[in-house]
Amino acid sequence: MKKNALYVLLIMLSVFNLYSQNNSTQNIQNQILDQHNYYRQLQGVPDLIWSDELAADAQLWANKLAASEQMMHSNMQWGENIYYSTVFSNPKDVVDTWATEQKYYKGEPVSSQTVHLYGHYTQIIWSSTTHIGCAYSVSANGNYYWVCEYSPPGNYIGRKPVTNYKINKN
C-alpha cells in the first residue's frame, strides 16, 4: 500500500515538474516570440527581438487589466495587442488568435475603418517593428490577461505593414 502511494506521489511530482517546465517564463517567452516570428517569416520580414523593457511594460499593463477585470488598451508609446481568457492559454494559441485576422487583410494600407478587423495581425507582421515584450497576469477571479508591446509600433493609418504582402492560406 505504501509503495502505491509513493508511486502516485512520484507521478504527481513528475507531472507538476513537467507543467512547471512547460510554463516557465523563459519557455513562455520563447513560444510567444517564435509564433510571432513564424507569421513574420511568412511575409519575409525580419524576426522580432525580445525586449525586457517592453516585457516589463507589458507586465505592468497586464497587472492593471487583471486588477480591474477590464479589457482596454494602454496609452503607452508602443504598439500593443491584448488578449483575455478564463483559462491559461498556450502562448502559441494567444498569437494564433490574433493572427486569425489575416483572413480579413488583403495587403491594403491600414485605415481607421478597417484596423479593428485586422490590427492585431498587422501589428504582428509590421515590418519596421523590431522588438517585442509580452506578459500575462491572473485576476482574483482566475481570468488571464495577456499583453504584448511592440517597438516601434505599427498600424499607422495610410501605411502598409509590409511592402509585398503575401496572402496565406493557413
Phi, psi and chi 1 to 4 in degrees:
 res  aa     phi    psi   chi1   chi2   chi3   chi4
   1 MET       -  -45.0 -168.6   66.7  143.0      -
   2 LYS   -62.4  -36.2  -78.2 -175.1  176.1  179.6
   3 LYS   -63.0  -43.1 -156.0  173.6 -169.4  178.5
   4 ASN   -63.5  -41.5  -73.3  -17.7      -      -
   5 ALA   -63.7  -39.0      -      -      -      -
   6 LEU   -63.9  -42.4 -178.1   60.0      -      -
   7 TYR   -62.0  -43.4  -74.9  132.5      -      -
   8 VAL   -62.1  -43.9  169.3      -      -      -
   9 LEU   -61.6  -43.9  179.9   60.5      -      -
  10 LEU   -63.3  -40.8  -73.4  173.3      -      -
  11 ILE   -65.0  -43.2  -70.5  170.2      -      -
  12 MET   -63.3  -42.2  -72.2  173.6   57.8      -
  13 LEU   -64.2  -38.9  -73.2  173.0      -      -
  14 SER   -64.6  -44.0  -64.5      -      -      -
  15 VAL   -63.8  -44.6  167.9      -      -      -
  16 PHE   -60.7  -43.8  176.2   76.2      -      -
  17 ASN   -62.7  -43.0 -172.5   37.3      -      -
  18 LEU   -63.2  -44.0 -179.7   62.0      -      -
  19 TYR   -61.5  -44.8  177.2   81.4      -      -
  20 SER   -61.6  -42.1  -63.3      -      -      -
  21 GLN   -65.5  -41.4  -71.6  173.6   -2.7      -
  22 ASN   -69.2  -22.6  -74.0  -21.1      -      -
  23 ASN  -115.3   21.1  -67.8  -59.9      -      -
  24 SER   -66.2  157.1   71.3      -      -      -
  25 THR   -56.3  -45.0  -58.3      -      -      -
  26 GLN   -63.6  -40.6 -174.5   65.9   45.2      -
  27 ASN   -66.9  -41.8 -168.5   38.7      -      -
  28 ILE   -62.5  -45.0  -71.6  171.0      -      -
  29 GLN   -57.8  -47.1  173.2 -174.7  -42.0      -
  30 ASN   -63.6  -42.7  -70.5  -19.4      -      -
  31 GLN   -63.5  -45.1  -72.0  179.2   50.6      -
  32 ILE   -70.1  -37.8 -148.9  157.4      -      -
  33 LEU   -67.3  -45.8 -176.5   62.3      -      -
  34 ASP   -59.8  -40.8  -71.0  -11.3      -      -
  35 GLN   -71.1  -37.7 -160.6   60.9   13.4      -
  36 HIS   -59.9  -46.9  -87.1   82.3      -      -
  37 ASN   -68.0  -28.0  -72.3  -26.1      -      -
  38 TYR   -58.1  -50.4  164.2   76.6      -      -
  39 TYR   -67.3  -34.4  -71.7  105.7      -      -
  40 ARG   -68.0  -40.6  -68.1  174.5   67.9   82.4
  41 GLN   -63.3  -34.1  -71.2  164.4    7.6      -
  42 LEU   -61.2  -26.7  -68.5  174.1      -      -
  43 GLN   -99.7    0.1  -67.4  -56.7  -38.6      -
  44 GLY    72.9   25.4      -      -      -      -
  45 VAL  -103.6  153.8  -62.9      -      -      -
  46 PRO   -60.0  149.4  -20.6   30.7      -      -
  47 ASP   -63.6  151.2  -75.3   -6.8      -      -
  48 LEU   -79.3  155.6  -66.9  172.9      -      -
  49 ILE  -114.3  138.6  -60.4  164.9      -      -
  50 TRP   -70.7  139.2 -172.4  -97.0      -      -
  51 SER  -123.9  119.7  164.6      -      -      -
  52 ASP   -65.7  -32.6  -70.4  -24.7      -      -
  53 GLU   -63.3  -47.0  176.8 -170.9    2.1      -
  54 LEU   -65.4  -38.2  -67.6  173.2      -      -
  55 ALA   -63.4  -38.6      -      -      -      -
  56 ALA   -64.7  -42.6      -      -      -      -
  57 ASP   -64.6  -40.3  -78.6   -8.9      -      -
  58 ALA   -61.8  -40.2      -      -      -      -
  59 GLN   -65.0  -42.3 -171.4   65.2   66.6      -
  60 LEU   -59.0  -44.4  -72.0  172.2      -      -
  61 TRP   -72.7  -39.3 -168.5 -114.1      -      -
  62 ALA   -59.9  -40.6      -      -      -      -
  63 ASN   -62.7  -40.5  -68.3  -13.6      -      -
  64 LYS   -65.0  -42.8  -81.8 -167.4 -178.3 -121.7
  65 LEU   -62.0  -44.1  -66.0  177.3      -      -
  66 ALA   -65.4  -39.2      -      -      -      -
  67 ALA   -67.0  -35.4      -      -      -      -
  68 SER   -94.1  -11.5   67.4      -      -      -
  69 GLU    54.5   41.2  -68.2  -82.1    1.0      -
  70 GLN  -130.7  149.4  -67.2 -177.9   14.2      -
  71 MET  -104.7  112.0  -74.9  -70.1  -73.7      -
  72 MET  -156.6  151.3   58.6 -170.4  164.9      -
  73 HIS   -79.6  151.7  -76.0  -76.1      -      -
  74 SER   -80.5  177.7   71.3      -      -      -
  75 ASN  -108.3   25.9  -69.6  -37.0      -      -
  76 MET   -70.5  165.5  -69.8 -171.2 -138.2      -
  77 GLN   -77.6   -4.9   65.7 -153.2   24.4      -
  78 TRP   -91.3  164.5  -40.7  119.9      -      -
  79 GLY   -73.0  157.1      -      -      -      -
  80 GLU  -152.1  136.6 -176.9  174.7   79.7      -
  81 ASN  -121.2  138.4  -80.3  -21.0      -      -
  82 ILE  -127.2  154.8   57.2  177.3      -      -
  83 TYR  -149.1  145.4  175.1   89.5      -      -
  84 TYR  -130.6  141.7  161.5   85.3      -      -
  85 SER  -152.4  151.4  179.0      -      -      -
  86 THR   -86.5   -7.8   57.9      -      -      -
  87 VAL  -134.8  159.6  -63.6      -      -      -
  88 PHE   -60.9  132.2 -179.2   79.8      -      -
  89 SER  -108.7  142.1  -61.4      -      -      -
  90 ASN   -61.5  134.6  177.6  -51.0      -      -
  91 PRO   -55.0  -35.5  -24.2   32.5      -      -
  92 LYS   -60.7  -41.4  177.2 -174.4  175.6  -58.9
  93 ASP   -66.6  -33.5  -66.1  -20.4      -      -
  94 VAL   -61.1  -50.2  172.3      -      -      -
  95 VAL   -65.6  -41.9  178.9      -      -      -
  96 ASP   -60.2  -35.9  -73.6  -14.0      -      -
  97 THR   -62.6  -46.0  -62.2      -      -      -
  98 TRP   -62.0  -39.5  -67.3  -33.5      -      -
  99 ALA   -73.0  -13.3      -      -      -      -
 100 THR   -61.0  -19.0   61.2      -      -      -
 101 GLU   -69.1   -9.6  -64.0  175.0   -5.7      -
 102 GLN   -59.9  -23.4   70.3 -177.9  -34.8      -
 103 LYS   -64.9  -21.1   64.6 -173.6  166.9 -156.2
 104 TYR   -93.8  -17.4  -57.5  114.1      -      -
 105 TYR   -96.0  130.2 -175.7   68.4      -      -
 106 LYS  -120.5    8.7  -54.8  -61.6 -179.8 -134.5
 107 GLY   106.0    2.6      -      -      -      -
 108 GLU   -79.2  164.4   68.9  -84.3   11.9      -
 109 PRO   -62.8  147.2  -22.2   32.7      -      -
 110 VAL   -67.0  135.8  171.6      -      -      -
 111 SER  -125.9  160.4   75.0      -      -      -
 112 SER   -66.5  -21.5   57.2      -      -      -
 113 GLN   -82.1  -23.8  -67.4   80.0   27.1      -
 114 THR  -116.3  -10.8   57.4      -      -      -
 115 VAL   -60.0  -30.8   70.3      -      -      -
 116 HIS   -67.3  -20.2   69.4  -80.0      -      -
 117 LEU   -78.7  -33.0  -69.4  174.2      -      -
 118 TYR  -142.9   15.1   50.2   65.3      -      -
 119 GLY   -62.7  -31.8      -      -      -      -
 120 HIS   -64.5  -46.5  -62.2  101.5      -      -
 121 TYR   -65.4  -47.3  171.2   65.6      -      -
 122 THR   -65.4  -29.6   51.5      -      -      -
 123 GLN   -65.6  -39.5  177.5   57.6   80.2      -
 124 ILE   -58.5  -43.1  -69.7  169.8      -      -
 125 ILE   -97.5    3.1   63.4  165.1      -      -
 126 TRP   -57.6  116.6 -156.8  -90.7      -      -
 127 SER   -66.3  -28.3   63.0      -      -      -
 128 SER   -86.2   -7.3   62.2      -      -      -
 129 THR   -73.3  132.4  -62.4      -      -      -
 130 THR  -118.9  -24.1   57.3      -      -      -
 131 HIS  -130.0  153.1  -70.9   78.1      -      -
 132 ILE  -143.4  149.8 -174.4  174.6      -      -
 133 GLY  -148.0  134.6      -      -      -      -
 134 CYS  -134.3  158.9  -55.6      -      -      -
 135 ALA  -161.1  166.7      -      -      -      -
 136 TYR  -139.1  160.7   73.2   90.8      -      -
 137 SER  -140.8  151.4 -171.6      -      -      -
 138 VAL  -110.2  129.4 -175.5      -      -      -
 139 SER   -77.1  169.9   73.0      -      -      -
 140 ALA   -61.3  -25.6      -      -      -      -
 141 ASN   -87.7    1.6  -66.9  -31.7      -      -
 142 GLY    85.9   15.9      -      -      -      -
 143 ASN   -89.5  148.6  -62.8  -44.9      -      -
 144 TYR  -106.8  131.4  -69.7   79.2      -      -
 145 TYR  -121.0  117.1  -67.1   84.4      -      -
 146 TRP  -105.3  141.4  -70.0   80.3      -      -
 147 VAL  -137.9  133.5  176.2      -      -      -
 148 CYS  -121.4  133.1  -76.5      -      -      -
 149 GLU  -111.0  140.5  -56.8  -69.9   -7.9      -
 150 TYR  -126.1  136.5  -55.7   83.2      -      -
 151 SER  -138.0  138.1  178.6      -      -      -
 152 PRO   -60.7  157.1   -7.3   13.8      -      -
 153 PRO   -68.5  164.6   23.6  -29.7      -      -
 154 GLY  -119.6 -157.6      -      -      -      -
 155 ASN    60.2   41.7  -74.7  -30.4      -      -
 156 TYR   -76.4  127.8  -70.3  101.8      -      -
 157 ILE   -61.4  132.3  -57.3  -57.8      -      -
 158 GLY    89.6   -3.2      -      -      -      -
 159 ARG  -116.0  158.5  -64.2 -169.5 -165.1  167.4
 160 LYS   -99.9  146.1  -64.6  179.2  178.4 -175.1
 161 PRO   -69.4  -32.1   21.9  -28.8      -      -
 162 VAL  -138.5  154.7  -62.7      -      -      -
 163 THR   -70.3  -51.2  -54.8      -      -      -
 164 ASN  -117.7   83.9  -63.6  -46.9      -      -
 165 TYR   -67.0  134.5 -177.7   71.4      -      -
 166 LYS  -108.2  118.2  -58.8  169.0 -170.7   85.8
 167 ILE   -73.2  125.7  -66.2  178.3      -      -
 168 ASN  -102.4  147.0  -64.6  -55.6      -      -
 169 LYS  -108.8   48.5  -53.2  -88.1 -168.6 -135.9
 170 ASN   -79.7      -  -58.4    7.7      -      -
